[in-house]
Amino acid sequence: MQIKEIEEGIWEIPITHKEGMIVPARIIGSDKLIKEMDEGVINQITNVATLPGIKKYAFCMPDGHWGYGFPIGGVAAFSTDVGVISPGGIGFDINCGVRLIKTNLSHKDVKPYVDKLMDVIFGLVPAGIGSKGFIKPNLKEFEQVMCQGAAWCVKKGHGWMGDLERTEENGCIEGANPDKVSSKAFSRGLEQLGTLGSGNHYLELQIAQTEKIYYPEAAEAFGINIPNQVFVMVHCGSRGFGHQIATDYLKTFGSAVVKYGIRTNDRELACAPFKSVEGQDYYQAMVCAANMAFANRQLITHRIREGFSVVFKKKPEDLGMDLIYDVAHNIAKIEKHRIDGKDENLIVHRKGATRSFGPSRPEVPQIYRSVGQPVIAGGSMETSSYLLVGMDRALELTFGSSLHGAGRTMSRMQAKRKVRGTDLRQSMEQKGISIRAVSMSGLAEEAGIAYKDISEVVDIVERVGLSRKVVQLKPIGNIKG
C-alpha cells in the first residue's frame, strides 16, 4: 500500500494507489493507529476519492473504522455545482450526534443519589429498539418538527432559548421539505421523539476531571468551574425515521448512478449530482431527519432536567443545567470554505466525524467565539470521554472536521462472543459505574474492548491541530438501549 506520513499525524495515499482516484486520500493517526487500521478502511476512503466533484482530499479521522459506503470517520467535500451527494457518506442514522449538559453539582453532591437518578431517568427516557416517545405529534406537528427542529420543542415548553444558541445550526438546518419524505418514514418517526434508541446510543452521567484542565480559558467559557463537576452526555440521532429516509433514497440513487453515468467502485457509494432532482430531493429529506434528531435530543434533555429536579428537589435552572453544546456527526451540510484562495460553497459530508470550527468562523456561538466551537468525543462505557474545542487549523486541513469518538476495533457480533452482558454490568458496577440497560446482549456489544484507546485518538487530533482538549469526562452512570 502506498501511504506516507507527510507531516506528524497526517498520512497520505496518492492518486496512483487506485484507478479513478481524483484526489489523494488522507488519514489522521498516530503510528500505532495507522498500523492497526483495517484494510477495509483504506479501501473505502480511496473509493471516496473517486467520486465526482470531490475537493482537495478524502479524509479519515483517527477513530475511523469500516462502515457503509464511507468509513466511519470519513469526511469529504464536494462542489455544489458539479459534485455529488451520497447517503453512504452520511449514514443511516442521519444526524446521529452528541450533546453535553452541565450541572452545578459536584460528584460529592450526586454520589449518594446516582442509583436513584439512573432509575428516574431510565423511566423518563425510553430506550431500546421499539421504544416510543412521551410526545406523540400528529402529522402536521411532525412536519413542523422536520422544519423547525429543536425550536419546535422550545416553543412547546420542552427546552430553553439558550439551548438553541448552543446547538449546531441553532438546532435547525434550512431546506427541509416534508413532501420528499415517504409515508413509511413518517410512520416510523411519529412515535420516536424523545427516545434514546439502541446500538451505540447512550445517556451517560459523567464527572469532569477538573484537577487537570487542559485549556482553562475554554473551560471557563463553558462553565466548568466546580471540582469534579457533574455532566450528562447524550448520544443518539433520528432513529428509524432517518434510517428509512436513507433506505428509500439509496434505492433511488442506485438508478441515478446509471442515469448520470457515474462510476463508483462500490455500490454502497451510490450518489447523484447535488443539483439533480434526485440529489435535491434526498438533501431536503435528509434535512428533515437532521432536524428531527435535533428535536429528539432536545426532548431527551428536557426529560433529564425533569429527572434531576425530581431527585434533587430543585428547579433545573437552580441546578445550573445549561447545555454546553450539541454537535452532529452524521450529516452533509452546505458550508463555505476557502480553496486556492477563493471561497466556495461545498456540500461537506461528515460520517462519524464532528464539525470543529475555530474562533474565526461566524457559525461559532458568540458566547464561545473567543475559544471556538465545542467538540464532544464520546469514549466507551468503560472509559472516559472528552470535551474539546475546534481550531482554525482544522479549516485548512480537514474542512473544519475532527473525530467523533473512540472508534470501534471489532464488530458488535465479535464483542458479544468475547463478553457476557451480565459479567460486564457487574464489572462496571464494581468500578463505580451504575448501569441501566434494556438488553444484556446490547450491553455486551458496547464493551470497552470493542473500542480504540480514546486518549490516543484525542491526542493525535490535538497534535495535528484539529481540536484542542479542554477536559476529560469520567463515567459514573450509563443508560444503554
C-alpha positions in Angstrom: 0.0 0.0 0.0 1.3 3.5 -0.9 0.9 5.5 2.3 3.3 8.1 3.6 3.3 10.4 6.6 3.6 13.9 5.1 3.7 15.6 8.4 3.1 14.5 12.0 -0.2 12.6 12.2 -1.2 13.2 8.6 -0.8 10.2 6.2 -1.4 10.4 2.5 -2.4 7.8 -0.1 -1.6 9.2 -3.6 -4.0 9.1 -6.6 -1.7 6.5 -8.1 -2.9 4.0 -5.5 -6.2 3.2 -7.3 -7.5 3.8 -10.7 -10.1 6.6 -10.8 -8.9 8.5 -7.8 -9.4 12.2 -8.4 -7.7 13.4 -5.2 -5.4 11.8 -2.7 -6.8 10.2 0.5 -5.6 11.4 3.9 -5.8 9.6 7.2 -5.2 11.3 10.5 -3.5 8.9 13.0 -0.5 8.0 15.2 1.9 5.3 14.0 0.1 2.8 16.2 -3.4 3.8 15.0 -2.3 3.6 11.3 -0.7 0.2 11.8 -3.9 -1.1 13.4 -6.2 0.4 10.8 -8.4 -2.1 9.0 -7.5 -2.6 5.3 -11.2 -2.1 4.6 -11.0 1.5 5.8 -8.2 2.1 3.3 -10.2 0.6 0.5 -13.3 2.7 1.4 -11.6 6.1 1.8 -9.7 5.6 -1.5 -13.1 4.8 -3.2 -14.5 8.0 -1.8 -11.6 9.8 -3.5 -13.0 8.7 -6.9 -16.4 10.4 -6.5 -17.2 13.3 -8.9 -16.6 16.8 -7.8 -14.6 15.9 -4.7 -12.3 18.7 -3.4 -8.7 18.5 -2.1 -8.7 15.2 -0.3 -10.9 12.4 1.0 -10.3 12.2 4.8 -10.5 9.6 7.5 -10.3 10.6 11.2 -8.2 8.6 13.7 -11.3 6.9 15.1 -12.0 5.6 11.6 -13.4 2.1 11.1 -15.3 0.2 8.4 -18.8 1.5 7.6 -21.4 1.5 4.9 -20.0 3.4 1.9 -17.8 5.9 3.6 -15.7 4.6 6.5 -17.0 5.8 9.9 -14.8 8.8 10.4 -14.9 9.7 6.8 -15.0 13.3 5.6 -15.3 14.6 2.0 -16.4 17.9 0.5 -17.9 18.2 -2.9 -18.6 21.1 -5.2 -22.3 22.2 -5.1 -22.1 22.9 -8.8 -20.6 19.7 -10.2 -20.2 17.4 -7.2 -22.4 14.7 -5.7 -24.3 13.9 -2.6 -24.1 10.3 -1.2 -26.2 8.7 1.6 -23.3 6.4 2.2 -21.3 9.5 3.2 -23.9 10.5 5.9 -25.1 7.2 7.3 -28.4 5.6 8.0 -28.8 7.3 11.4 -28.9 10.8 9.9 -27.7 13.4 12.4 -26.6 11.0 15.0 -24.9 13.3 17.3 -23.9 14.2 20.9 -24.9 16.8 23.4 -23.4 17.7 26.7 -25.3 19.2 29.6 -23.7 20.6 32.7 -24.9 20.9 36.3 -23.7 23.0 39.2 -23.4 19.8 41.3 -20.2 18.0 42.3 -19.6 14.3 42.4 -19.8 14.6 46.2 -23.3 16.0 45.8 -24.5 13.3 43.4 -22.7 10.2 44.6 -25.4 9.2 47.2 -28.1 9.6 44.6 -26.6 8.0 41.5 -28.7 4.8 41.5 -31.9 6.8 42.2 -31.0 9.3 39.5 -30.4 6.5 37.0 -33.7 4.8 37.9 -35.6 8.0 37.4 -34.0 9.0 34.1 -34.3 5.4 32.8 -38.0 5.7 33.5 -38.3 9.1 31.8 -36.2 8.5 28.6 -37.5 5.5 26.6 -34.6 3.3 25.3 -34.3 0.3 23.1 -35.3 -0.8 19.6 -39.0 -0.4 19.8 -39.1 2.4 22.3 -41.8 5.1 21.9 -41.6 8.7 23.0 -43.7 10.6 25.6 -44.7 13.1 22.9 -46.8 11.8 20.0 -47.3 14.6 17.4 -49.9 14.4 14.7 -48.8 14.5 11.0 -48.9 18.3 10.8 -47.0 18.7 14.1 -44.4 16.2 12.9 -43.9 18.2 9.7 -43.3 21.2 11.9 -40.6 19.2 13.8 -38.9 18.4 10.4 -38.9 22.1 9.5 -38.2 23.7 12.9 -36.0 21.2 14.7 -35.2 21.9 18.3 -37.0 25.2 18.2 -40.3 23.3 17.9 -39.5 21.7 21.3 -38.6 25.0 22.9 -41.8 26.6 21.6 -43.7 23.7 23.3 -42.0 24.4 26.6 -39.5 21.5 26.3 -36.4 23.5 26.5 -34.8 26.9 27.0 -34.0 29.6 24.4 -30.3 29.3 25.4 -30.3 25.6 24.2 -30.8 26.8 20.6 -27.7 29.0 20.7 -25.7 26.1 22.0 -26.8 23.7 19.2 -25.1 23.4 15.8 -27.1 25.4 13.3 -29.2 26.6 16.2 -30.9 23.2 16.1 -32.4 23.7 12.7 -30.9 23.3 9.2 -32.6 25.2 6.4 -34.1 23.4 3.4 -36.3 20.8 4.9 -39.2 19.6 2.7 -41.6 17.0 4.3 -43.0 16.3 0.8 -39.8 14.5 0.0 -40.3 12.0 2.9 -42.1 8.7 2.4 -45.2 7.7 4.3 -43.2 4.8 5.7 -40.6 7.1 7.1 -43.4 9.3 8.6 -45.0 6.2 10.3 -41.6 5.1 11.8 -40.8 8.6 13.1 -44.1 9.7 14.6 -43.7 7.9 17.9 -39.9 8.1 18.3 -39.4 11.7 19.5 -37.7 11.8 22.9 -36.3 8.2 22.6 -32.7 7.0 23.0 -32.8 4.0 20.7 -30.3 1.2 20.8 -26.9 0.1 19.5 -24.1 2.5 20.5 -26.6 5.2 21.7 -26.4 6.1 25.4 -27.1 8.5 28.1 -24.2 8.9 30.5 -23.7 10.6 33.8 -20.1 11.9 34.0 -17.7 13.8 36.2 -15.2 16.3 34.8 -11.6 15.5 35.9 -11.3 19.2 36.9 -8.0 18.6 38.8 -6.5 18.5 35.3 -8.0 21.2 33.0 -6.1 21.2 29.7 -7.4 24.6 28.4 -8.5 26.8 31.3 -9.9 29.7 29.1 -12.2 27.3 27.3 -13.2 25.6 30.5 -14.2 28.9 31.9 -16.2 29.8 28.8 -18.1 26.5 29.0 -18.9 27.0 32.7 -16.6 24.2 34.1 -15.8 25.7 37.4 -16.6 23.2 40.2 -14.3 20.4 41.4 -15.4 17.1 39.9 -18.4 18.8 38.3 -21.2 16.5 37.1 -22.3 16.4 33.4 -24.7 14.4 31.3 -23.8 13.3 27.8 -26.5 12.1 25.3 -25.6 10.2 22.1 -28.5 9.4 19.6 -30.0 10.5 16.3 -33.0 10.4 14.1 -33.8 6.7 14.9 -35.9 4.7 12.4 -37.1 7.9 10.7 -33.6 8.7 9.4 -32.9 5.1 8.7 -36.0 4.8 6.4 -35.1 8.0 4.5 -31.6 6.7 3.9 -33.1 3.3 2.8 -35.6 5.0 0.4 -33.1 7.1 -1.3 -30.4 4.5 -1.6 -32.8 2.7 -3.9 -33.3 5.9 -5.9 -29.6 6.6 -6.1 -28.9 3.1 -7.4 -30.7 4.1 -10.6 -29.3 7.6 -10.5 -25.7 6.5 -10.9 -26.8 4.8 -14.2 -28.8 7.7 -15.3 -26.0 10.2 -14.8 -23.2 7.9 -15.9 -21.5 7.9 -12.5 -18.9 5.2 -11.9 -18.3 4.2 -8.3 -16.0 1.4 -7.1 -18.6 0.4 -4.5 -22.4 0.2 -4.9 -22.7 1.5 -1.3 -21.4 4.8 -2.6 -24.5 5.3 -4.8 -24.9 9.0 -5.3 -26.4 11.7 -7.5 -25.3 15.1 -8.6 -26.1 17.5 -5.8 -28.0 19.8 -8.2 -30.0 17.0 -9.8 -33.7 16.3 -8.9 -32.7 13.2 -7.1 -29.9 15.0 -5.2 -32.1 17.8 -4.1 -34.9 15.5 -3.1 -32.6 13.5 -0.9 -31.0 16.6 0.6 -34.4 18.1 1.5 -35.5 14.8 3.1 -32.1 14.4 4.9 -32.6 17.8 6.4 -36.0 16.7 7.7 -34.3 13.8 9.5 -31.5 16.0 10.8 -34.0 18.5 12.3 -35.9 15.6 13.8 -32.7 14.4 15.5 -32.0 17.9 17.0 -35.6 17.8 18.3 -35.1 14.3 19.7 -32.0 15.2 21.7 -33.8 18.4 22.9 -36.7 16.4 24.3 -34.3 14.0 26.0 -32.6 17.0 27.6 -35.9 18.2 28.9 -36.6 14.8 30.5 -33.1 14.7 32.0 -33.7 18.0 33.6 -37.0 16.8 35.0 -35.2 13.7 36.4 -32.6 15.8 38.2 -35.4 18.1 39.5 -37.3 15.1 40.9 -34.2 13.7 42.7 -32.7 16.9 44.0 -36.0 18.8 44.6 -34.8 21.9 42.8 -35.6 23.5 39.5 -33.3 22.6 36.6 -32.4 26.3 36.4 -31.2 26.2 40.0 -29.2 23.1 39.3 -27.3 25.0 36.5 -28.4 22.6 33.8 -27.3 24.6 30.8 -26.5 22.9 27.5 -22.8 23.1 26.7 -23.3 22.1 23.0 -25.0 19.7 20.6 -23.0 18.7 17.6 -23.9 16.4 14.7 -21.6 13.6 13.4 -23.6 12.0 10.6 -24.5 14.9 8.2 -24.0 16.6 4.9 -24.1 20.4 5.1 -23.6 23.3 2.7 -20.6 25.3 4.0 -18.3 28.0 2.6 -14.6 27.0 2.6 -11.6 28.6 1.1 -9.9 26.6 -1.7 -6.8 28.0 -3.5 -7.6 31.5 -2.1 -11.2 31.5 -3.2 -14.3 30.9 -1.1 -16.5 28.1 -2.5 -19.8 26.6 -1.4 -19.3 22.9 -0.8 -21.5 20.1 0.4 -19.4 18.7 3.2 -20.1 15.1 4.2 -19.2 14.1 7.8 -19.9 10.5 8.7 -18.7 9.6 12.2 -16.9 13.0 12.2 -17.6 16.2 14.0 -17.5 19.8 12.9 -14.6 21.5 14.6 -14.7 25.2 13.8 -12.2 27.6 15.4 -12.8 31.1 16.7 -12.7 32.7 13.2 -15.9 31.1 11.9 -19.2 33.1 12.4 -21.1 29.8 12.9 -19.5 29.5 16.4 -21.9 30.8 19.0 -21.0 34.3 20.2 -20.6 33.1 23.8 -17.8 30.7 22.6 -16.3 32.9 19.9 -13.2 33.6 22.0 -12.2 29.9 22.2 -14.0 28.1 19.4 -16.8 25.6 18.9 -17.1 22.8 21.5 -16.3 19.3 20.1 -17.6 16.3 22.0 -15.9 13.0 21.7 -17.5 10.0 23.4 -15.5 7.1 24.6 -16.7 3.6 25.5 -18.9 2.9 28.5 -15.9 1.8 30.5 -13.6 4.7 29.6 -13.5 8.4 29.6 -14.9 10.8 27.1 -13.5 14.3 26.2 -14.7 17.8 25.7 -12.5 19.6 23.1 -12.7 22.8 21.2 -12.3 23.5 17.5 -9.2 25.1 16.0 -8.8 27.3 13.0 -6.1 25.0 11.6 -8.8 22.4 11.0 -10.3 24.7 8.4 -7.1 24.5 6.4 -6.6 20.7 6.9 -10.0 19.0 7.0 -12.7 21.4 6.1 -13.1 22.1 9.8 -13.6 18.5 10.8 -12.4 16.3 13.7 -13.1 13.0 15.4 -16.4 12.0 16.9 -15.3 9.4 19.5 -13.1 6.4 20.2 -13.9 4.3 17.2 -14.6 0.6 17.1 -11.9 -2.1 16.9 -14.3 -5.0 16.4 -17.9 -5.7 15.3 -20.8 -5.9 17.6 -21.0 -9.7 17.0 -17.3 -10.1 17.9 -17.8 -8.2 21.1 -20.7 -10.4 22.1 -18.6 -13.5 21.5 -16.0 -12.2 23.9 -18.1 -10.6 26.6 -21.3 -11.5 28.5 -23.5 -8.6 29.3 -24.2 -9.7 32.9 -20.5 -10.0 33.6 -19.8 -6.6 32.0 -22.5 -5.0 34.1 -21.1 -6.5 37.3 -17.6 -5.4 36.4 -18.6 -1.8 35.6 -20.7 -1.5 38.8 -17.6 -2.7 40.8 -15.8 0.2 39.1 -18.4 2.7 40.3 -20.4 2.9 37.1 -24.1 2.5 37.6 -25.7 0.6 34.6 -29.3 0.6 33.3 -29.7 -1.4 30.1 -32.7 -2.7 28.1 -30.7 -5.7 26.8 -27.7 -7.5 28.2 -26.6 -8.6 24.7 -26.8 -4.9 23.6 -24.7 -4.0 26.6 -22.0 -6.6 25.6 -21.8 -5.1 22.1 -20.5 -1.8 23.6 -17.9 -3.3 25.9 -14.7 -1.2 26.2 -12.6 -3.9 24.5 -14.5 -3.2 21.3 -13.1 0.4 21.1 -9.8 2.2 20.5 -8.0 4.0 23.2 -9.9 7.3 23.3 -6.9 9.1 24.8 -4.6 8.2 21.9 -7.3 9.2 19.4 -7.8 12.6 21.1 -4.1 13.2 21.5 -3.4 12.9 17.8 -6.2 15.3 16.7 -4.7 17.8 19.1 -1.1 17.3 17.8 -2.3 17.7 14.3 -4.3 20.9 15.1 -7.9 19.8 14.5 -9.2 20.1 18.1 -7.8 21.1 21.4 -8.5 19.2 24.6 -10.4 21.0 27.4 -11.3 18.4 29.9 -11.7 14.6 30.4 -15.1 13.2 31.5 -15.3 10.0 33.5 -18.5 7.9 33.6 -20.3 7.2 36.8 -23.7 6.1 35.3 -24.8 4.8 31.9 -28.2 4.1 30.3 -27.9 1.8 27.3 -30.7 0.9 24.9 
